[in-house]
Amino acid sequence: MKNPVELLTDEVRSFASENGMELSGRLIVGLSGGADSVTLLLMLKLLGATPVCVHVNHMIRGAEADADEEFCRQLCLGHGVEFHAYRVNVPELSAKLKKGTEETARDERRRIFSEAVKEYGCHAVAVAHNMNDRAETLIFNLVRGSGPRGLGSIKPVRCDGDVVYYRPLLCLSRKSITEFLSAQSQSYVTDSTNVDTDYTRNYVRHEILPRLQRINPAYLSNINKAARLCAEADDLVSFTANGYLSSDGAMSADSLSRLHPATFKKVFSILYERQCGEALSDAHLSLISSFVKEADNGKRLCFPSGVDLIRENGVFRFIHRTAPERYRAELRAGKNEIPGKNFVIFIENADSAAPHDSYINIYKLVKRIKISSDIIKKGIYVRNREDGDFIVSSGMTHTVKKVLGDKKIPSSEKSGYPVICDGEGLLFLPPFYVRDNVRGDERIYLTYCEF
């Protein structure tokens, strides 16, 4: 008959195999010194892995944190395991970044693990979340009003950029973990902040979960089952949503109108996360739903992250909001090119100008106008359009903003759109309008060409 260590090791081996974890070879192990991470280290050794332990001292608990670091160092030394310690002054960094202590600590661990994977030649990071952690996270997300993704809680395998995270202990309860350590007479450290119920997770752990046992003794396995089912449902919706996404990250308005609400939300969640690495809230998704139903071409919905959802030419896409690059160039006789722009402007004497057809054979759009030589003498220039620009043509005032909207110019092109000016204002909004009273002696041809 197998002893507890062998039984639990078999359980972890089976769980890892079912979830596609490759536990052989070099693996980064997040080692805090607590019961969970110590169990993870010993378990991986039993399963034939080569652990490379990384300990992050957050410098929050002073001497206690230093003692935890030393415990981890000695534990690895005793088991012949490679060990690396990192120190990050989380309280100081948290204040500087104006972020919560827990969030800052988590972000720093992820950064360090990501660097360690590459530096020490490992193929994945193993962390020690267990069944209790998964149940606590589900309850925390439930009261926040999360959907299937949040209720899926902690997944056995997760990719963070190009780093893969394994959680092989997710099949074990905290009780099983302490039994595993007791069977080997293995000590571990206890973080004194784990009993402070001012922390939300600790409150869930010490005040809420124990009460659920009165409802159903099998609450822990049942909550984990619910998390797994929610994660599977979310994966299915994600798979379906990805089938509607084009390679360039755009969604046609016609396709969106036919989507189930769950798929609709997932489509935009995926697109948004690709752009800025953040999740969309349900409130944002509701705004998107209303926007998509009503948005005309050129309209945009702005998000605090600096990303905008825009509709142009019948498709929706997320783009990063950037300040327009300002440019201004004086126009001289001959060919005028603006570096990085898709147009050229020719200023020629009408008597010696190249034939209009010669430009049509080269460029995809050609617009030629006649202007007075006096205007050229005083100087003209091209620049990108600005707020408030307008042009008077055929006795009517046209704002550039409205013209570009009416002509269905894509939003991404509007800020850099060229206008040609002289000392009196806009002279030519190519290729649409020419200002009144610019022809005069009509001695000059101005030819605007796009390629």
Secondary structure, DSSP 8 states (H G I E B T S, - for coil): ---HHHHHHHHHHHHHHHTT---SEEEEEE--SSHHHHHHHHHHHHTTEEEEEEEEE-SSSTHHHHHHHHHHHHHHHHTT-EEEEEE--HHHHHHHHT--HHHHHHHHHHHHHHHHHHHTT-S-EE----HHHHHHHHHHHHHTT--HHHHT-S-SEEEETTEEEE-GGGGS-HHHHHHHHHHTT------GGGG-TTSHHHHIIIIIHHHHHHH-TTHHHHHHHHHHHHHHHHHHHHHHHHTT--TTS-EEHHHHTTS-HHHHHHHHHHHHHHHHS----HHHHHHHHHHHHH--TT-EEE-TTSEEEEEETTEEEEEE-------EEE--SEEEE-TT-SEEEEEEETTT---HHHHHTT-SEEEEEEE-HHHHHH--EEEE--TT-EEEETTEEEEHHHHHHHTT--HHHHTT-EEEEETTEEEEETTTEE-TT--TT--EEEEEEE-
